[in-house]
């Protein structure tokens, strides 16, 4: 297998990572999975902005490591967690980059959630 060549964000595929600067709460129903003021907003090209929440601010009791892995040429190798709740599991609903590429290094130690499976609310204040 050939070595993967990271792609560098640029004018044709911009990526920015900035401090969100507001409270971010992640829920499934009434269950709060994360509540943080330390989130980062990653904006990639024309995709919707993604909130990356510090792993330390996510309730680790609801996370189960998954064997799923994916690759992004701009961010690197992603690993996943399944959210395990009393009324069921949300398989691979959380992803993170254990060793993100240099251009997005700030997201190390942070995880993101699929917003079609959980509610991610950024405080409007």
C-alpha positions as CSV (number, residue, x, y, z in Angstrom):
1,X,0.0,0.0,0.0
2,X,1.4,3.4,-1.0
3,X,2.0,5.9,1.8
4,X,-0.8,8.4,2.2
5,X,0.0,12.0,1.1
6,X,-1.7,14.6,3.3
7,X,-3.5,17.3,1.3
8,X,-2.9,20.8,2.5
9,X,-5.9,23.1,2.9
10,X,-5.8,26.0,0.4
11,X,-8.0,28.3,-1.6
12,X,-9.6,25.3,-3.4
13,X,-10.4,23.5,-0.1
14,X,-10.0,25.9,2.9
15,X,-10.1,24.6,6.4
16,X,-10.1,26.8,9.5
17,X,-10.1,25.8,13.2
18,X,-11.1,28.5,15.7
19,X,-12.2,28.6,19.3
20,X,-16.0,28.6,19.4
21,X,-16.0,31.0,22.3
22,X,-19.5,30.0,23.5
23,X,-21.0,27.2,25.5
24,X,-21.7,24.0,23.5
25,X,-24.0,21.3,24.9
26,X,-24.4,17.9,23.3
27,X,-27.5,15.8,24.1
28,X,-29.4,12.7,23.2
29,X,-32.9,13.4,24.4
30,X,-32.6,14.6,28.0
31,X,-29.1,13.0,28.4
32,X,-26.3,15.5,28.4
33,X,-23.2,13.9,26.7
34,X,-21.0,17.1,26.9
35,X,-21.2,20.6,28.2
36,X,-18.2,22.8,27.4
37,X,-16.9,26.2,26.8
38,X,-13.7,24.7,25.2
39,X,-15.1,23.6,21.8
40,X,-13.5,24.4,18.5
41,X,-15.3,25.2,15.3
42,X,-13.9,23.5,12.2
43,X,-15.0,25.0,8.9
44,X,-14.1,22.9,5.9
45,X,-14.7,24.1,2.4
46,X,-18.5,24.4,1.8
47,X,-19.5,21.8,4.4
48,X,-21.5,22.8,7.6
49,X,-19.3,23.9,10.5
50,X,-18.5,21.1,13.0
51,X,-18.0,21.5,16.7
52,X,-15.0,19.6,18.1
53,X,-15.6,19.1,21.8
54,X,-12.7,18.4,24.2
55,X,-12.7,14.7,25.0
56,X,-12.2,15.6,28.7
57,X,-15.6,17.4,28.6
58,X,-17.5,14.4,27.1
59,X,-19.1,11.9,29.6
60,X,-16.7,9.0,29.1
61,X,-19.2,6.6,30.7
62,X,-21.4,6.7,27.6
63,X,-18.6,6.1,25.1
64,X,-17.6,2.7,23.8
65,X,-14.6,2.5,21.5
66,X,-15.4,1.3,18.0
67,X,-13.2,-0.6,15.6
68,X,-14.3,1.7,12.8
69,X,-11.7,3.9,11.2
70,X,-11.8,6.2,8.2
71,X,-9.4,8.5,6.5
72,X,-9.5,12.1,5.4
73,X,-6.7,13.4,3.2
74,X,-6.9,16.8,4.9
75,X,-7.2,15.6,8.6
76,X,-5.8,12.1,8.8
77,X,-7.0,8.8,10.3
78,X,-10.3,9.0,12.3
79,X,-11.4,6.7,15.1
80,X,-14.9,6.3,16.4
81,X,-17.0,5.8,19.5
82,X,-20.4,4.4,19.9
83,X,-22.7,6.2,22.3
84,X,-24.2,3.6,24.7
85,X,-27.3,4.7,26.6
86,X,-29.9,2.7,28.6
87,X,-32.4,2.8,25.7
88,X,-29.9,1.8,23.0
89,X,-26.7,2.5,21.1
90,X,-25.8,5.1,18.5
91,X,-23.1,3.2,16.6
92,X,-20.1,5.3,15.5
93,X,-21.8,8.6,16.3
94,X,-18.6,10.2,17.6
95,X,-15.3,10.6,15.7
96,X,-11.9,12.0,16.6
97,X,-8.5,12.2,15.1
98,X,-5.9,10.8,17.5
99,X,-3.0,12.3,15.5
100,X,-4.5,14.9,13.1
101,X,-2.4,16.4,10.4
102,X,-0.4,19.5,11.2
103,X,-2.9,21.8,9.4
104,X,-5.6,20.9,11.8
105,X,-3.5,19.9,14.8
106,X,-5.7,21.9,17.2
107,X,-8.4,19.3,17.0
108,X,-6.2,16.7,18.8
109,X,-7.9,15.7,22.0
110,X,-11.3,16.8,20.7
111,X,-14.2,14.8,19.2
112,X,-17.1,15.6,16.9
113,X,-20.7,14.2,16.8
114,X,-23.0,13.4,13.9
115,X,-25.7,16.0,14.2
116,X,-28.3,13.8,12.6
117,X,-28.0,11.5,15.6
118,X,-27.4,13.9,18.6
119,X,-28.3,17.5,19.3
120,X,-25.3,19.9,19.3
121,X,-26.4,23.3,20.6
122,X,-24.1,26.3,20.4
123,X,-25.2,29.0,22.9
124,X,-26.3,32.1,20.9
125,X,-24.9,34.5,23.5
